[in-house]
Every structure is written in C-alpha cells, then in structure tokens.
Amino acid sequence: MRHSAEYDNFTKLVDRVLKVPHSVIKERIEEHRKESEKNPHKRGPKPKSKSSASGPASNGHP
C-alpha cells in the first residue's frame, strides 16, 4: 500500500523529533524557562520562591 506524501512527511518529522536526546530537550526547556523569567509582563501564576527557613516548625510560631 502506497502512503500519501503528507503521511510520509509526517512520519519523517516524527522520526526527527524522536531522535533528539532527552538531555537536549531538558536543556532547551531550562533555557526557555530562564528566558521567560526575564519577562516582567509574564502572565499566570508566579513561581514558588524558596524560603530561607526549612521545615514547617521554623515559621516562628510555638
């Protein structure tokens, strides 16, 4: 059975995407995250900030 040109192009694209190593994908995601943090007009929830105190007992209450 002969496939259409669109199917062949799609299959080639999927093969190219699947050949990218996971480490490269993680690196690109981290680069994008760093670039998006620079945007002062970012919409959506703010990223959680890490507090200097660790643990629930160190919040200043007895």
N, CA, C and O atoms as a GROMACS GRO file, in nm:
protein
  248
    1MET      N    1   0.085  -0.118   0.000
    1MET     CA    2   0.000   0.000   0.000
    1MET      C    3   0.089   0.124   0.000
    1MET      O    4   0.182   0.135   0.080
    2ARG      N    5   0.061   0.214  -0.088
    2ARG     CA    6   0.138   0.337  -0.102
    2ARG      C    7   0.076   0.445  -0.014
    2ARG      O    8  -0.045   0.466  -0.017
    3HIS      N    9   0.161   0.512   0.065
    3HIS     CA   10   0.113   0.618   0.152
    3HIS      C   11   0.117   0.752   0.080
    3HIS      O   12   0.190   0.769  -0.017
    4SER      N   13   0.037   0.845   0.129
    4SER     CA   14   0.034   0.978   0.069
    4SER      C   15   0.160   1.056   0.108
    4SER      O   16   0.233   1.016   0.199
    5ALA      N   17   0.184   1.164   0.037
    5ALA     CA   18   0.302   1.248   0.065
    5ALA      C   19   0.291   1.310   0.203
    5ALA      O   20   0.392   1.324   0.272
    6GLU      N   21   0.170   1.346   0.245
    6GLU     CA   22   0.150   1.404   0.378
    6GLU      C   23   0.188   1.304   0.487
    6GLU      O   24   0.251   1.340   0.586
    7TYR      N   25   0.148   1.180   0.468
    7TYR     CA   26   0.181   1.076   0.565
    7TYR      C   27   0.332   1.055   0.574
    7TYR      O   28   0.388   1.044   0.683
    8ASP      N   29   0.398   1.051   0.458
    8ASP     CA   30   0.543   1.034   0.457
    8ASP      C   31   0.613   1.151   0.525
    8ASP      O   32   0.707   1.130   0.602
    9ASN      N   33   0.567   1.273   0.499
    9ASN     CA   34   0.627   1.391   0.562
    9ASN      C   35   0.606   1.388   0.713
    9ASN      O   36   0.697   1.420   0.790
   10PHE      N   37   0.487   1.349   0.756
   10PHE     CA   38   0.458   1.340   0.898
   10PHE      C   39   0.547   1.235   0.965
   10PHE      O   40   0.602   1.259   1.072
   11THR      N   41   0.561   1.121   0.902
   11THR     CA   42   0.644   1.014   0.956
   11THR      C   43   0.790   1.058   0.969
   11THR      O   44   0.855   1.029   1.069
   12LYS      N   45   0.840   1.128   0.869
   12LYS     CA   46   0.978   1.178   0.874
   12LYS      C   47   0.994   1.279   0.988
   12LYS      O   48   1.095   1.278   1.057
   13LEU      N   49   0.894   1.366   1.006
   13LEU     CA   50   0.900   1.465   1.113
   13LEU      C   51   0.901   1.397   1.250
   13LEU      O   52   0.980   1.434   1.337
   14VAL      N   53   0.815   1.299   1.269
   14VAL     CA   54   0.810   1.227   1.397
   14VAL      C   55   0.942   1.156   1.423
   14VAL      O   56   0.991   1.156   1.536
   15ASP      N   57   1.000   1.097   1.322
   15ASP     CA   58   1.129   1.031   1.338
   15ASP      C   59   1.237   1.130   1.380
   15ASP      O   60   1.321   1.098   1.464
   16ARG      N   61   1.236   1.250   1.322
   16ARG     CA   62   1.334   1.352   1.358
   16ARG      C   63   1.316   1.398   1.502
   16ARG      O   64   1.414   1.419   1.574
   17VAL      N   65   1.192   1.412   1.545
   17VAL     CA   66   1.165   1.456   1.683
   17VAL      C   67   1.209   1.349   1.782
   17VAL      O   68   1.267   1.380   1.886
   18LEU      N   69   1.183   1.224   1.750
   18LEU     CA   70   1.216   1.116   1.843
   18LEU      C   71   1.366   1.089   1.852
   18LEU      O   72   1.410   1.023   1.946
   19LYS      N   73   1.444   1.139   1.758
   19LYS     CA   74   1.588   1.119   1.761
   19LYS      C   75   1.659   1.218   1.853
   19LYS      O   76   1.777   1.200   1.882
   20VAL      N   77   1.589   1.322   1.900
   20VAL     CA   78   1.651   1.422   1.987
   20VAL      C   79   1.670   1.361   2.126
   20VAL      O   80   1.573   1.311   2.184
   21PRO      N   81   1.792   1.364   2.180
   21PRO     CA   82   1.815   1.306   2.313
   21PRO      C   83   1.740   1.383   2.422
   21PRO      O   84   1.717   1.504   2.411
   22HIS      N   85   1.704   1.312   2.527
   22HIS     CA   86   1.628   1.372   2.637
   22HIS      C   87   1.708   1.483   2.704
   22HIS      O   88   1.650   1.582   2.750
   23SER      N   89   1.839   1.468   2.711
   23SER     CA   90   1.923   1.570   2.774
   23SER      C   91   1.916   1.702   2.698
   23SER      O   92   1.919   1.809   2.759
   24VAL      N   93   1.907   1.695   2.566
   24VAL     CA   94   1.896   1.817   2.485
   24VAL      C   95   1.761   1.883   2.508
   24VAL      O   96   1.752   2.005   2.517
   25ILE      N   97   1.657   1.802   2.518
   25ILE     CA   98   1.524   1.857   2.542
   25ILE      C   99   1.519   1.927   2.677
   25ILE      O  100   1.466   2.038   2.688
   26LYS      N  101   1.575   1.864   2.781
   26LYS     CA  102   1.577   1.925   2.914
   26LYS      C  103   1.656   2.056   2.912
   26LYS      O  104   1.617   2.153   2.977
   27GLU      N  105   1.766   2.058   2.839
   27GLU     CA  106   1.850   2.178   2.830
   27GLU      C  107   1.772   2.292   2.764
   27GLU      O  108   1.779   2.406   2.809
   28ARG      N  109   1.700   2.261   2.657
   28ARG     CA  110   1.622   2.364   2.587
   28ARG      C  111   1.507   2.415   2.674
   28ARG      O  112   1.476   2.534   2.671
   29ILE      N  113   1.445   2.327   2.751
   29ILE     CA  114   1.338   2.369   2.841
   29ILE      C  115   1.392   2.463   2.947
   29ILE      O  116   1.330   2.564   2.978
   30GLU      N  117   1.508   2.431   3.002
   30GLU     CA  118   1.570   2.516   3.104
   30GLU      C  119   1.608   2.652   3.046
   30GLU      O  120   1.589   2.754   3.112
   31GLU      N  121   1.660   2.655   2.923
   31GLU     CA  122   1.693   2.782   2.858
   31GLU      C  123   1.567   2.866   2.839
   31GLU      O  124   1.568   2.986   2.864
   32HIS      N  125   1.459   2.802   2.796
   32HIS     CA  126   1.333   2.874   2.776
   32HIS      C  127   1.279   2.926   2.908
   32HIS      O  128   1.227   3.038   2.914
   33ARG      N  129   1.291   2.848   3.014
   33ARG     CA  130   1.243   2.889   3.146
   33ARG      C  131   1.320   3.012   3.194
   33ARG      O  132   1.261   3.105   3.249
   34LYS      N  133   1.451   3.012   3.173
   34LYS     CA  134   1.532   3.126   3.215
   34LYS      C  135   1.496   3.251   3.136
   34LYS      O  136   1.491   3.361   3.191
   35GLU      N  137   1.471   3.236   3.006
   35GLU     CA  138   1.433   3.350   2.923
   35GLU      C  139   1.296   3.403   2.964
   35GLU      O  140   1.276   3.524   2.969
   36SER      N  141   1.203   3.314   2.995
   36SER     CA  142   1.068   3.359   3.031
   36SER      C  143   1.065   3.427   3.167
   36SER      O  144   0.979   3.510   3.192
   37GLU      N  145   1.160   3.392   3.256
   37GLU     CA  146   1.166   3.458   3.387
   37GLU      C  147   1.207   3.604   3.374
   37GLU      O  148   1.178   3.684   3.463
   38LYS      N  149   1.274   3.640   3.266
   38LYS     CA  150   1.319   3.777   3.245
   38LYS      C  151   1.205   3.870   3.203
   38LYS      O  152   1.220   3.992   3.210
   39ASN      N  153   1.093   3.814   3.161
   39ASN     CA  154   0.980   3.893   3.112
   39ASN      C  155   0.904   3.953   3.231
   39ASN      O  156   0.846   3.878   3.310
   40PRO      N  157   0.903   4.087   3.245
   40PRO     CA  158   0.832   4.147   3.358
   40PRO      C  159   0.680   4.144   3.342
   40PRO      O  160   0.608   4.162   3.441
   41HIS      N  161   0.631   4.122   3.223
   41HIS     CA  162   0.486   4.123   3.197
   41HIS      C  163   0.431   3.981   3.183
   41HIS      O  164   0.332   3.959   3.113
   42LYS      N  165   0.495   3.887   3.249
   42LYS     CA  166   0.453   3.748   3.240
   42LYS      C  167   0.316   3.729   3.304
   42LYS      O  168   0.288   3.784   3.411
   43ARG      N  169   0.232   3.653   3.237
   43ARG     CA  170   0.100   3.622   3.291
   43ARG      C  171   0.104   3.486   3.358
   43ARG      O  172   0.193   3.404   3.334
   44GLY      N  173   0.006   3.464   3.444
   44GLY     CA  174  -0.006   3.333   3.507
   44GLY      C  175   0.048   3.334   3.648
   44GLY      O  176   0.088   3.438   3.700
   45PRO      N  177   0.049   3.217   3.710
   45PRO     CA  178   0.094   3.209   3.849
   45PRO      C  179   0.242   3.238   3.861
   45PRO      O  180   0.322   3.206   3.773
   46LYS      N  181   0.277   3.299   3.972
   46LYS     CA  182   0.418   3.329   3.998
   46LYS      C  183   0.488   3.201   4.043
   46LYS      O  184   0.427   3.117   4.109
   47PRO      N  185   0.614   3.186   4.008
   47PRO     CA  186   0.687   3.066   4.053
   47PRO      C  187   0.706   3.070   4.204
   47PRO      O  188   0.723   3.177   4.263
   48LYS      N  189   0.703   2.955   4.265
   48LYS     CA  190   0.719   2.947   4.410
   48LYS      C  191   0.861   2.986   4.447
   48LYS      O  192   0.958   2.942   4.385
   49SER      N  193   0.872   3.071   4.549
   49SER     CA  194   1.005   3.111   4.595
   49SER      C  195   1.045   3.021   4.711
   49SER      O  196   0.962   2.982   4.793
   50LYS      N  197   1.173   2.989   4.716
   50LYS     CA  198   1.224   2.904   4.823
   50LYS      C  199   1.257   2.993   4.942
   50LYS      O  200   1.333   3.089   4.928
   51SER      N  201   1.202   2.960   5.058
   51SER     CA  202   1.229   3.039   5.178
   51SER      C  203   1.362   2.996   5.238
   51SER      O  204   1.411   2.886   5.213
   52SER      N  205   1.420   3.085   5.318
   52SER     CA  206   1.548   3.053   5.380
   52SER      C  207   1.531   2.953   5.494
   52SER      O  208   1.624   2.878   5.524
   53ALA      N  209   1.415   2.952   5.557
   53ALA     CA  210   1.388   2.857   5.665
   53ALA      C  211   1.340   2.726   5.605
   53ALA      O  212   1.265   2.725   5.508
   54SER      N  213   1.384   2.617   5.662
   54SER     CA  214   1.342   2.488   5.610
   54SER      C  215   1.253   2.418   5.713
   54SER      O  216   1.281   2.422   5.833
   55GLY      N  217   1.149   2.357   5.666
   55GLY     CA  218   1.061   2.280   5.753
   55GLY      C  219   0.948   2.364   5.808
   55GLY      O  220   0.959   2.486   5.818
   56PRO      N  221   0.837   2.299   5.844
   56PRO     CA  222   0.720   2.371   5.894
   56PRO      C  223   0.737   2.424   6.036
   56PRO      O  224   0.665   2.516   6.074
   57ALA      N  225   0.830   2.370   6.114
   57ALA     CA  226   0.846   2.413   6.253
   57ALA      C  227   0.922   2.545   6.265
   57ALA      O  228   0.924   2.604   6.373
   58SER      N  229   0.982   2.591   6.160
   58SER     CA  230   1.064   2.711   6.169
   58SER      C  231   0.990   2.836   6.119
   58SER      O  232   1.054   2.928   6.067
   59ASN      N  233   0.858   2.840   6.134
   59ASN     CA  234   0.783   2.955   6.086
   59ASN      C  235   0.765   3.063   6.194
   59ASN      O  236   0.695   3.161   6.169
   60GLY      N  237   0.825   3.048   6.310
   60GLY     CA  238   0.820   3.149   6.414
   60GLY      C  239   0.709   3.131   6.515
   60GLY      O  240   0.702   3.207   6.611
   61HIS      N  241   0.623   3.034   6.497
   61HIS     CA  242   0.514   3.008   6.591
   61HIS      C  243   0.553   2.893   6.682
   61HIS      O  244   0.625   2.802   6.642
   62PRO      N  245   0.504   2.897   6.808
   62PRO     CA  246   0.537   2.788   6.902
   62PRO      C  247   0.473   2.657   6.866
   62PRO      O  248   0.492   2.558   6.937
   0.00000   0.00000   0.00000
